[in-house]
Amino acid sequence: MLRLSLRTLRAHARRFTSTVVAVALGVAFLAGVLVLVATFQRSFDDMFATGTDGTAAVVRAADGIELDFGDTARGEVDAALATDVAATPGVAAVAPQRDGTAQIEGADGEIIGGGGPPQVGSQWIDVAALNPWELADGRAPEGPDEVVVDAASARDGDLAVGDRTRVFTPEPVDVTVVGVATYGSADSAGPLTQALFSEEGAVAHLGGTPGQVDGFLVAADDGVGEAEVTAALGERLPDGVEAITGQQLTEESQQIGEDFVGLLRPALLAFALIALVVGAFSIYNTFAIVVAQRTRDAALLRAIGASRRQITGATLLEAGIVGLVGAGLGLALGLGLAAGLSAVMAGATGLSTSSLVVSGATVALSLSVGIGVTVVAALLPARRASRVPPVAALRDLAVDGGRVGRVRTAVGLALLVTGGGLGITAAVRHSGATPAGTAAALLMLAAIVLAPSVAGPLVRLLGAPLARVRGVTGVMARRNAVRNPRRTGSTATALIIGVTVVALFTVVGASIRASLDEVIDEQVAGDVVVQGPQVDGFSGLAPSLQERLAGLPETGAAVGVGDVPITLDGEDQLLTYADAPDLDRVIDLGVTEGDLADFGPGQLAVSTGYAEDHDLALGDPVPARHIDGAEEDLTVGLVYDTTTFAGSGFVDVGTVAPHVPEVNPTVMLLRATDGVSAEELDGAAQAATGEWPGTSIETRAEFAETQGRSVDQMLVLVYVLLALSIGIALMGIANTISLSTLERGHEIGLLRAVGQTRRQVRSMVRWEAVMVSSIGTLAGLAVGVSAAWMVLRAAGGDFDTVAVPVPTLVVVALVGAAAGVLASARPAARAARTDVLDAISTG
């Protein structure tokens, strides 16, 4: 049976080509994701390890507030501790840390890096063993207005040693570039831009509380271990200050990178899974058709003594070999894909990715998945082949009649009713995304299970106009598509999955855009939105810029909004702060309890949703711990509905100002004075911010459009990731049509013999493919739109508007039909070239 399987594969290799390609593409996506993620994880690890190389211990504030991606915001420590730290036994050197925001202006007058990557300013460390930066050119900064910039920024900003430029901290500072540095062997520390000041410059420009530093880096004497010097430091440090080893700092930093990569991994693997599932249906269809075409072969084997187990094993062996070849090609393709994407992303992020990380687990998983998916997909056709009776060798018996069992239809209807009922209930009750997502998954399963059952009626409906438009050719195309509804439905299923996800994201994206427009129009009363840079919530719009904007004759109201790390009732979060007395002049808060006129320092405003979730009412105390460690009870003084800019809670700026190094809001909302239009205020603000090229000024409408463009960019990324799955589905349609035409070779020969032209043959095959792809597209659109409605309505809140972009979905439907034409091109051409005499004689 082994030799027979190998000979069969060699004899019919062309029939399995598309199957190998489908497996290869799915495995390539999977392997590429695994390798790319592992490579970037190691790049992050290496980068953070470089940053702490030579650091034996770190002295810092003991209590921190956890932020996103595992980062932790901490308060400052007394700079005078440097003396005690340096006097600790085992300490060789101490270096203070001071960090802040520093946007570097390039030679072209633009901010290097735009508004994307972090833009950091730090104090240059004079102790070589503690400094991860190495001078590639120039010298270390000495004066207050001298800086060293990272090599990547020098290259991108066309800066060199001796050049004059500006650094925004956030106030503009005229500086001289005195050095260019590398971060170990890399041009920069990942994607960030870095400006390194002298101690005098850092104190003068990077903000912070006078007499305070962010922490200390400690180098140990020769022969003194990290744990030993850290323990010694712990005995001398005051309450509220701690010492950790350099290794612990490295691990904490690497965890931040791992958390970030951890967000990407499941999302990318989800798209890889979609590609593999779509490929599985293509594999199933291929083996189902091939098994049906080899009915007599299987019967002959049964007649000469082959057991059912041997027939099943032979088919699964063929599937295993096909899967192995496809998985091997996919693994190689995935490595190439990872290498290309790694180079592109390295250029975009600045991370060094000199070599790919290919683990044995990745190789084993890729091969196992490729082989496993292929074998599992071929299992039902293999079992069907084993049930062929020996007597079938004596007659022309087709075992693949395409009938759909009643049990399958019943199960599909049950899934449809359950999913629909759960989704409608979740939508009506606003039960959240989890039940709605479950309902959407059940609808998807229902569509997959019911596809063969509804394929016949749908083909008859869609193909009805063909009889009038294409005559006999159209009638035959419709009958060919409906003659085996199980095959037609299974072929369309692969496309259903891809189009469902496309439709889901398309409707969700359009709905989010519509909700954003509606929310901003109804809730934002400000006419102009001004935004600045932000690092850890401490830097934003320069105080002098705030004063200039507020003092414009065209400005009727100017309110700054930012956020700071804080702990509320034991929960770490970023809390919004604002100039509360004037907040209602630029935001329609929808106050339900309390009075903004009476709101001030020491009070907390909460949204109605936050109040309900935390069982809070007006006058309730909420324990708060600020970033400097100070604790107080904030009193709930306001309850409101609107969360745009205000978030789920906010305080007056006077509440947080005493506890943070600086309060520079990241957003400023401007309202025009009476008689001044939004456009006039926008023009005045643009002119006033000319010295701050990194500042964004937009009218309310422009701000809404910018938020919408972010949604569009997300959709483009989704479409790109889904393109592979759609391509695999179309290859499946092409392969099914191709094998079906081979199966009907005798019929096509007879049709050609009685006068059907080659053009009519091509048209017949083409329209058959169009109907199959149309079924998949329309069913996918129906499921995707329904799922999107359920998810959006169930989510509730400000973003429950459902906008169905009909023109976009019509384009999707037309593209689906056109894709059917494309998929049928090769099978149609092959069918048209059928040798009439040969086809008739072999029937």
Secondary structure, DSSP 8 states (H G I E B T S, - for coil): -HHHHHHHHHHTGGGGHHHHHHHHHHHHHHHHHHHHHHHHHHHHHHHHHHHHTT--EEEEES-EEE-GGG-EEE--EETTHHHHHHTSTTEEEEEEE-EEE-EEB-TTSSBTTTTSS-EEEEE----GGG--EEEEEE----STTEEEEEHHHHHHTT--TT-EEEEESSSEEEEEEEEEEEETTBSSSTT-EEEEE-HHHHHHHS---TTEESEEEEEE-TT--HHHHHHHHHHHS-TTEEEEEHHHHHHHHHHHHHHHHHHHHHHHHHHHHHHHHHHHHHHHHHHHHHHHHTHHHHHHHHHTT--HHHHHHHHHHHHHHHHHHHHHHHHHHHHHHHHHHHHHHHHHH-----S----HHHHHHHHHHHHHHHHHHHHHHHHHHHT--GGGGGS---S------HHHHHHHHHHHHHHHHHHHHHHHHT--HHHHHHHHHHHHHHHHHHHHHHHHHHHHHHHHHHHHHHTHHHHHHHHHHHS-HHHHHHHHHHHHHHHHHHHHHHHHHHHHHHHHHHHHHHHB--SEEEE---STTS--S-HHHHHHHHT-TTEEEEEEEEEEEEEETTEEEEEEEE-GGGGGGTB---EEEE-GGG--TTEEEEEHHHHHHTT--TT-EEEEE-TTS-EEEEEEEEEES--TTTTTEEEEHHHHGGGSS----SEEEEEE-TT--HHHHHHHHHHHTTT-TT-EEEEHHHHHHHHHHHHHHHHHHHHHHHHHHHHHHHHHHHHHHHHHHHHTHHHHHHHHHTT--HHHHHHHHHHHHHHHHHHHHHHHHHHHHHHHHHHHHHH-GGG------HHHHHHHHHHHHHHHHHHHHHHHHHHHT--HHHHHHT-
